[in-house]
Amino acid sequence: MTEATYLHATRTAYDIVAIDYERLLRDELNTKPLDRAMLAAFAESVRTPDSGPVAELGCGPGRVTAHLHALGVDIFGIDLSPEMIAVARRTHPGLRFEEGSMTALDLKDDALGGVVAWYSTVHTPPELLPTVFAECHRVLAPGGHMLLAFKAGDLRRHLDRGYGHELSLDVYWMSPDHVADLMSRAGLVLDAQLIREPDESEKPRQGRQAFFLAHKPDGS
Ligand SMILES: C[S@@+](CC[C@H](N)C(=O)[O-])C[C@H]1O[C@@H](n2cnc3c(N)ncnc32)[C@H](O)[C@@H]1O
């Protein structure tokens, strides 16, 4: 799949579901203590006084951006979908959200103290993941941190419905070892991996969920 086809399909699908996605997922983190623990560990890493701002890449309606902001993180959100950005701005009027793609970020080199990609690479065709990780590495300042959440496995699934709407979107479950290897090739150093079993709300359609903490080493 070309980059343009992936970006068009993803933008179109999330424009359609934006309002219902926000409504259905708004309180989801309340029931996921391990996910919150990874967000809390990331927040602690990027909250130091001299680290730069943090971007949530693929922020959707901004619920994770807002969660990290509430933990004291200087954060803004970026998303491909104009409707998602509109929902995020309406729902969290005190926070900054901008349109953009994590395959080509409109950010300077070394600009950020942290990046979060929370289930936002799940639609990225595997052949484009090196581009996304290279962009994460480029925009992170040396010593900056990355948090990645994704669906663990080895599967491509085509969705024709989601969040109560007809749509057309591919979802990829990725092997944690393969993702770790791609991140390492992009120059990112893995600090921690959490692989958890699907919880009751995720069964039976979902599998294991993966959360990686990484950083860009000094001098790279
Ligand atoms: C499953 S949602 C996750 C949203 C948010 N992180 C959350 O957890 O609620 C995936 C989001 O990633 C966005 N996305 C996918 N590919 C993207 C890209 N290349 N650049 C920016 N956003 C992207 C989609 O538009 C969508 O809003």
The ligand as a Tripos MOL2 file, in Angstrom:
@<TRIPOS>MOLECULE
LIG
   27    29     1     0     0
SMALL
NO_CHARGES

@<TRIPOS>ATOM
      1 C1         -6.9110    4.2190   17.4060 C.3       1 LIG1
      2 S1         -6.8670    5.9670   17.2750 S.3       1 LIG1
      3 C2         -5.9420    6.4280   18.7350 C.3       1 LIG1
      4 C3         -6.2090    7.8630   19.1440 C.3       1 LIG1
      5 C4         -5.6180    8.2650   20.4900 C.3       1 LIG1
      6 N1         -4.1900    8.0640   20.5550 N.3       1 LIG1
      7 C5         -6.3240    7.5080   21.5960 C.2       1 LIG1
      8 O1         -5.7310    6.5800   22.1530 O.co2     1 LIG1
      9 O2         -7.4840    7.8130   21.8530 O.co2     1 LIG1
     10 C6         -5.6700    6.1970   15.9840 C.3       1 LIG1
     11 C7         -5.4560    7.6800   15.6480 C.3       1 LIG1
     12 O3         -4.2220    7.8020   14.9320 O.3       1 LIG1
     13 C8         -4.4070    8.7300   13.8950 C.3       1 LIG1
     14 N2         -3.3980    8.4680   12.8720 N.ar      1 LIG1
     15 C9         -3.2090    7.3340   12.1520 C.ar      1 LIG1
     16 N3         -2.1720    7.4810   11.3150 N.ar      1 LIG1
     17 C10        -1.6760    8.7280   11.5230 C.ar      1 LIG1
     18 C11        -0.5940    9.4750   10.9680 C.ar      1 LIG1
     19 N4          0.1780    8.9920    9.9870 N.pl3     1 LIG1
     20 N5         -0.3510   10.7090   11.4450 N.ar      1 LIG1
     21 C12        -1.1300   11.2570   12.4050 C.ar      1 LIG1
     22 N6         -2.1910   10.6090   12.9530 N.ar      1 LIG1
     23 C13        -2.4510    9.3590   12.5260 C.ar      1 LIG1
     24 C14        -5.8320    8.5300   13.4290 C.3       1 LIG1
     25 O4         -6.3350    9.6300   12.7020 O.3       1 LIG1
     26 C15        -6.5440    8.2880   14.7630 C.3       1 LIG1
     27 O5         -7.0200    9.4820   15.3020 O.3       1 LIG1
@<TRIPOS>BOND
     1     1     2 1
     2     2     3 1
     3     2    10 1
     4     3     4 1
     5     4     5 1
     6     5     6 1
     7     5     7 1
     8     7     8 2
     9     7     9 1
    10    10    11 1
    11    11    12 1
    12    11    26 1
    13    12    13 1
    14    13    14 1
    15    13    24 1
    16    14    15 ar
    17    14    23 ar
    18    15    16 ar
    19    16    17 ar
    20    17    18 ar
    21    17    23 ar
    22    18    19 1
    23    18    20 ar
    24    20    21 ar
    25    21    22 ar
    26    22    23 ar
    27    24    25 1
    28    24    26 1
    29    26    27 1
@<TRIPOS>SUBSTRUCTURE
     1 LIG1         1 GROUP 0 **** ****
